[in-house]
Amino acid sequence: MPSGGLQARVMVFKVKGRVQTGDLEKSTAECASRHAKRNPGCGLRPGPGFSPSRSLSAGSSAGPFPGGRVVRLHPVILASIVDSYERRNEGAARVIGTLLGTVDKHSVEVTNCFSVPHNESEDEVAVDMEFAKNMYELHKKVSPNELILGWYATGHDITEHSVLIHEYYSREAPNPIHLTVDTSLQNGRMGIKAYVSTLMGVPGRTMGVMFTPLTVKYAYYDTERIGVDLIMKTCFSPNRVIGLSSDLQQVGGASARIQDALSTVLQYAEDVLSGKVSADNTVGRFLMSLVNQVPKIVPEDFETMLNSNINDLLMVTYLANLTQSQIALNEKLVNL
């Protein structure tokens, strides 16, 4: 999914009254026309055949959903959004930002994001696109494979301002994603939803656009899983605070989880053999693949390897203590 990069300048849109569903296209075009007259050099003008949803049709072959409607979200995205919301300017009702990630045949994977400064009032919204452009250029130097996938906003609904901002991002990425994160906890939990804009109207006449919900799934790397597990432990702490565990405690916890998983698998196998549970071929193939991945090591060889690693660890510890003693002795000799 190619991206042209974010344009510069601060975009200012005027919103006159509440935008109704049937007037979305007309209102957005009027906003862009008024802005182009006030700022002739910014390049924001409707032009011939302007449509706010020109590239947002769900049936288009371009865009992030050629083969499915699944958005895979990494936990770092949610942490970044909540952090930017907590650090928002005084009086700001919500925060917005750009979503970055990759696209494959069946899903869109959102792996990074950054907030974009903006101001909103009842009849105006201004977005600092110069800042967004610079941030995207910096991200490309670190992660050149990450593309602009869309944008996010905190809140539980989609406003008329969201339509205008979404129209801008549709120029940077075909079929951009709009992610909403309910930081106000309207339903007692943080609602996370993703949308893509689609055409609405009758054949030959488009009345406007509407936002179609997408399936949101959560994905994580192995390093992210450690942080997620640590955060989940705070759910069972009265004061929501928990200390970091030592390396030995982490190994013990991982061993306990593996033991519980093995007990579950053994119980399932026994139930299938006894006829209590009907056999599932999919589960059987998965277990067979899992067994084949376990390396076959003679117990005596495994014990030798373990003892060798322990001896190496003890030797490293001894050398570290010896070095520390030598440094302390050298400091004493220098001070004489």
N, C-alpha and C positions, 0 to 999 in steps of 0.2 A: 504494500500500500504506500505509494509515494507521497511525500509531504513536501509542500513548498516552503515550509518554515513560516514562522509567525511574522506578520508585518509589524512595522514600527508604529510610533505615535500613540496618543491616547484616544481611544474611541469614545465618543459621547453620543448617546441616543436619547431622544426625547420620547416619552410615552404619554400620549394624550388620552386620559381616561383609562378604563379597563379594556383590555383587548379580548373580545369575544372570539369563540372558536371559529366562527364563519368569517371573521374579518382579519384573521391573522396575516394573510398574505398582503392585503391592502395596507394594513397598519404598519407592517414591517417595511414595505416599499416607501411609504410616506416618511417614516423615520429616517431611512437612508437618504431620501431625496433632500429632506430638510438639512441633514448633516452635511451633505455634499455641497449645498449652496453656501452654508456658513464656513465650510473648510474646503475650498476648491482644490487644495493641493494634496489632500489625504487619500484620494482615490476611492472613497466610499460613495459610489453612486450606483443607482439601480441598473442603468443601461438597458438596452433592448432585451425584451423577454425576461426581465428580472422575475425571479421566484424565490422566496426564502427557503423552499424545500426542493429546489431544482436537483440537487445531488443527494437528497435524503430519502429517496424512494426505497422501500424495502425490496422491491423487485429488481433493483439495479444490479448489474453484474459486478460493478466496482464496489469497493468498500470492505469493511471488516467482517461481513457475514456472507461469504460466498457459499458456505455449506452448512451453516448452523447459526443458532442464536444463543450462544453461551459466552458469558464473560467470566473469565477466571481471574479472581482478585487475590493479590498477595496481601498478607497482614500488614506489611510496611505501609501500604497505601492508607489503610484505616488509621494507623498510628500517626501518619503525617497529617491527615485531614483533621483529626481531633486536636493535634498539637497546634496547627494553624488556627483552628477555631478558638482554642484557649488563649492564643496570643493575638487575637484580632484587635483592631483599633477600637477605642471607646466609642460606643454608639452604633457600631456596625452590627447589623442583624444576622449576617451570614458571611461566609468566605467562599471564594471560588478559586479554581486552579486548573491546570492542564494535566491530562492523563497521558502517560507514556507507556509503551510496551511493544509487543510483537503480535503478529497475526499468522495463524496457520489455516488449514483448510476447514477446520471445524469449530474453532473458537478464537477468541481474542484474549490475550494474557496481559493484564495490566500489572506492570512490575515497578513502576516509579511514577512520581507526580511532584508537582511544585505549585505553591499558591501564587496567585496573581493579584496584586493590589487593585481594588476597585471601590467606587463609591456609588451608593444607590439612594435615590429619593423617590418620592411618589411619582414624579413625572420625568425622571432622568436617571440614566445609569452611565457611568464612565469607567472604562477599563484601561489600565496601563499596559498597553501592548508592547511598548518599548522594553519594559522589564521582562515581559514574557518572552520576547525575542532573544534577549541576552541570556536568560536562564536556559532556554532551549539550546542555544549554541554551546553553552558550557556543558550541558548534559550530553550533547553529541560527541564532545571530545572524550568523555569517559565511557559512554555506551553508544557507539555509533549505530548499533542495530536497533535501538529503540526509536519508535516513530510516534508521532502525535496521533492518539486514538480518540481524543475527545476532551471533555472537561467535567469537572465535578462541582457541586455546590452543596452546602449544608442546608438542611431544611427538609420538611416532609412533603412539600408540594412544589409544583412547577408554576412560576409566575410569568407575567408578560415580559419581564426583564429577561427571564431565562430563554424565551424565544429569540430575542434579539442577540443575546450572546451566542446561542446555538447557531444562529445564522452565520455569525462570523467564523466559528470553528468549522462550519461546513465548507469554508473556502480553504482551510488548511488540511482537512482530511475528509475523504468521501465517507458518507454515513457516519458521522462522529457519534460517539457514545456520550450520553449524559448520565452521570452517576450522582445520585442524591443520598446523603447520609443524614439521618434524622438525629442531630445532636441534642435536640430538645426532648427526646424520649417521649413522644406523644402517646405511644401505646405501651409505655413501661419498658421499652427496649429500644436499642438503636436500629431503626429500620434502614436497610441498605437496598436500594433499587437501582436498576440500570435501564435506560431507555434508548431507543433510536427513533428518529423522526421519520414519519411516513406521510405520503400524500393523502389528502382527504378531499372528496368531492365526487362529481359525476364525470363520466367520459366526456372529454373535450372541454371540461371546465373544472379547474382546481379551486376549491373554496378555501383551502388553507392547509395546515399541517396538524398532525397530532402525534403524541409520543406513545410509542408502543413498548410495553415492558419486555425485558429480556431476562433470560435465566442467569442467575448469578451463582457461581460456585467459587469455593475458596481453595487456593493452591499455595504451597509454600516450599521453599528449599529446606534442606536439612538444617542449615544454620538458623533459619527462621523458626523452625519447629522448636528449638531450644527456648527461644524467647517466648513463644506462644505457650509452651508448657509452664514456664515460670509465671506468666501472667495469669493463667488459669488457676494456679494455686492460690492466688489472692482472693478468689471467690469464696473460699472456705475460711478466710481469716476475718475476724470481727472488725479489725481496723484497716483492712485492705492493704496491709503491709506484710511482706515476707522477706526474710534474709536469703542471701545466696548460699547454696549448699556447697560443701567441699567436693573435691573430685571423687573421693571414696564414697560419699553419699550418693552422688550421681550414678556411679557404677552400680552401687547396691540397688538403687531405684530401677535402673534399666534391667538388671538381672531379675528383679521381682516381677517386672512387667512381662519379661520373656517367659518366666515360669508360669505366670497366669495364662498367657496365650497358649503355651504348650498344654496346660491342663485342659483348656477349652477344646483344643484340637483332639486330644486323646479321648475326652469324653464324647465328642462327636463321633469319632471313629468307633468307639465301643457301642454307641447307640445304633450306628448303622449295622455293625456286625450282629447285634442282638435282634435287629428288626424293629426297634422302637422308632427309628427315623428312617424314612426312605432315602436312598442314595441320590446324591446330586452329582451329575457328571462334571458340571462346571467346577464345583468345589473339589472334586477328586483330582481333576487335572491341575488345579491350582496347588493342591497339597503335594502332588507328585513333582511339579516344577520346583516347589520350595525344598523338597527333600533332595532333589538332584543338585541344588545350589550349595548344599552343605558339603564342605570339603571332607574327604575321607582320610582321616589321619589315624595312625596306629596310636593307641593310648600311651605307650612308652615314649614314642617320638614327641607326642604333645607335651608330656611331662618334662621331657628334656628341653624342649623349646621354652616352656614357661620358666623353668629354673634358670635357663640361660638369660632370659630377659630380666628376671629378678636380680641376677648377679650383675648384669650391666647397669641396672638402676642403682644398685647399692654402690657400685664403683663410681658412678657419676656423683652420687651424694657425698661419698668420701672425698673425692677430688674437690668438690665445691667447698666442703668444710675446711679442707687443707688450704685451699686458696684464700679463704676468708681469714684463717689463722695467720698465714704468711703476710697478708696485708696489714693486719693489726700489729704484728711484730715489727714490720717495716716502719709503721707510724711511730712506734715507741722508740726505735733506734734513731729516727730522724729528729725527734724531740730531745734527745740526750745532748 
